[in-house]
Amino acid sequence: MLTAVIRVAGSAEALAATFSVLIPAVAEGFLGHAVVIDTRSEADVERLADATGASYLRAGGAEGWHLGAAQARGDWLLLLESGDVPQAHWAQAVERHLILSPDAPGLIPLRGVAGSLRERAAVSFGPRRLRPGLIVPKGHVLGGRLEAQPKRLSVRRERLGD
């Protein structure tokens, strides 16, 4: 089962946009749970998480991914920032990745030249840190870093506000 771990540093509206693309995957049984990590302690964010049945916690910085993973019910996690909107058919691309490469983390890269280049450089040349867009085993997140470079998936994600 896949769990979405969504870090919220913006508005409840950005979180609602992210939820709008995740809900069909819940209906299909692919996405089983969501954890919302609120870095600003916004009442609207907590209400939205509650209304969708997502787990809610308050945490800042990098520790948020770890705490979100600890609350996750699934063995695999999809890490997102609020406002991240994966393209249509993202669930099928992730499912295909999990079937064909069950030991490798995946990445739904950002759409657009600037964001994609920044992300590609960070993933290729930087330390293997946790970041939005990753599909990663829960154990990697609990350990604090990736054990392998992620494979870029064929679908993209947009980030509202970018």
VMD Tcl script that draws the C-alpha trace (Angstrom):
set ca {
  {0.00 0.00 0.00}
  {1.16 3.51 -0.84}
  {0.90 6.41 1.62}
  {1.17 10.06 0.57}
  {3.20 12.18 2.98}
  {2.44 15.82 2.23}
  {4.47 18.63 3.78}
  {2.46 21.86 3.98}
  {4.33 25.15 4.05}
  {1.68 27.10 2.19}
  {-2.05 27.53 2.16}
  {-4.89 25.09 2.62}
  {-5.81 25.85 -1.01}
  {-2.50 24.40 -2.19}
  {-3.14 21.30 -0.08}
  {-6.63 21.01 -1.58}
  {-5.11 21.07 -5.09}
  {-2.79 18.21 -4.13}
  {-5.64 16.23 -2.58}
  {-7.73 16.71 -5.74}
  {-5.34 14.50 -7.73}
  {-4.83 11.97 -4.92}
  {-8.49 11.22 -4.23}
  {-9.05 9.20 -7.46}
  {-6.08 6.97 -6.47}
  {-7.77 6.39 -3.11}
  {-11.01 5.43 -4.88}
  {-9.05 2.96 -7.04}
  {-7.48 1.40 -3.93}
  {-3.93 2.35 -4.97}
  {-3.38 5.05 -2.35}
  {-4.39 3.88 1.07}
  {-3.55 6.73 3.39}
  {-2.23 10.28 3.62}
  {-0.24 12.06 6.30}
  {-0.26 15.87 6.37}
  {2.74 17.56 7.98}
  {1.87 21.15 8.85}
  {5.00 23.30 9.21}
  {3.04 26.46 10.11}
  {0.26 25.21 12.41}
  {-2.58 26.50 10.26}
  {-6.12 25.75 11.47}
  {-7.44 25.49 7.89}
  {-4.83 22.86 7.06}
  {-5.78 20.79 10.10}
  {-9.49 21.01 9.19}
  {-8.80 19.94 5.60}
  {-6.68 16.98 6.73}
  {-9.43 15.93 9.12}
  {-12.13 16.28 6.44}
  {-10.20 14.00 4.07}
  {-9.38 11.38 6.69}
  {-5.65 12.10 6.55}
  {-3.44 11.88 9.62}
  {-2.27 15.30 10.76}
  {0.85 16.37 12.62}
  {2.85 19.50 13.19}
  {6.56 19.42 12.45}
  {9.17 21.57 10.81}
  {12.10 21.01 8.51}
  {13.53 17.67 7.52}
  {12.18 15.94 10.64}
  {8.71 16.22 9.10}
  {9.43 13.50 6.54}
  {10.63 11.17 9.31}
  {7.63 11.85 11.56}
  {5.25 11.49 8.61}
  {6.81 8.14 7.71}
  {6.36 6.96 11.28}
  {2.61 7.68 10.97}
  {2.30 6.10 7.50}
  {0.40 2.86 7.11}
  {1.95 1.86 3.80}
  {5.31 0.26 3.03}
  {5.95 2.76 0.22}
  {5.65 6.55 0.50}
  {4.96 9.31 -2.00}
  {6.58 12.50 -0.68}
  {4.89 15.72 -1.80}
  {4.78 19.42 -0.95}
  {1.37 21.05 -0.78}
  {0.59 22.40 -4.22}
  {2.27 19.46 -5.98}
  {-0.08 18.20 -8.67}
  {1.08 15.03 -10.44}
  {-0.07 14.70 -14.06}
  {-2.86 12.42 -15.15}
  {-2.00 8.71 -15.00}
  {0.58 9.25 -12.27}
  {-0.78 6.30 -10.29}
  {-0.29 3.94 -13.24}
  {3.30 5.15 -13.71}
  {4.05 4.64 -10.02}
  {2.42 1.21 -10.00}
  {4.46 0.18 -13.06}
  {7.64 1.41 -11.33}
  {6.86 -0.58 -8.18}
  {6.29 -3.73 -10.25}
  {9.33 -3.37 -12.52}
  {11.80 -1.86 -10.01}
  {10.59 -2.95 -6.56}
  {13.90 -2.17 -4.86}
  {14.57 1.26 -6.37}
  {13.12 4.60 -5.31}
  {11.34 6.58 -8.01}
  {10.88 10.26 -8.73}
  {7.99 12.13 -10.28}
  {10.02 15.08 -11.58}
  {8.88 18.67 -11.68}
  {7.49 19.98 -14.94}
  {9.19 22.97 -16.47}
  {12.78 23.70 -17.39}
  {14.02 25.62 -14.33}
  {12.46 23.41 -11.68}
  {13.40 20.25 -13.52}
  {17.04 21.32 -13.90}
  {17.36 22.28 -10.21}
  {15.81 18.99 -9.19}
  {17.91 16.92 -11.60}
  {21.13 18.54 -10.33}
  {20.13 18.01 -6.70}
  {19.29 14.35 -7.27}
  {22.28 13.60 -9.52}
  {25.08 15.50 -7.80}
  {23.92 16.23 -4.28}
  {23.59 13.98 -1.29}
  {20.76 11.49 -1.41}
  {18.33 13.55 0.63}
  {14.62 13.13 0.89}
  {12.70 15.52 -1.33}
  {9.24 16.05 -2.80}
  {8.31 13.84 -5.73}
  {10.01 10.72 -4.39}
  {8.37 7.31 -4.25}
  {10.44 5.60 -1.60}
  {10.30 2.65 0.79}
  {9.20 3.68 4.26}
  {12.45 2.34 5.73}
  {14.53 4.78 3.67}
  {12.57 7.71 5.06}
  {12.85 6.41 8.61}
  {16.61 6.09 7.97}
  {16.77 9.71 6.78}
  {18.21 9.22 3.30}
  {17.94 7.31 0.07}
  {20.01 4.18 -0.40}
  {20.07 4.58 -4.20}
  {19.55 7.28 -6.79}
  {15.86 7.43 -7.79}
  {14.64 6.48 -11.24}
  {12.82 9.31 -13.02}
  {9.29 8.32 -13.98}
  {7.60 9.24 -17.26}
  {4.97 11.48 -15.62}
  {5.64 14.95 -14.25}
  {4.29 17.06 -11.45}
  {3.51 20.73 -11.32}
  {3.86 22.87 -8.25}
  {1.26 25.58 -7.86}
  {2.98 28.89 -7.36}
  {6.08 27.92 -9.37}
}
mol new
graphics top color blue
foreach p $ca { graphics top sphere $p radius 0.5 }
foreach p [lrange $ca 0 end-1] q [lrange $ca 1 end] { graphics top cylinder $p $q radius 0.2 }
display resetview
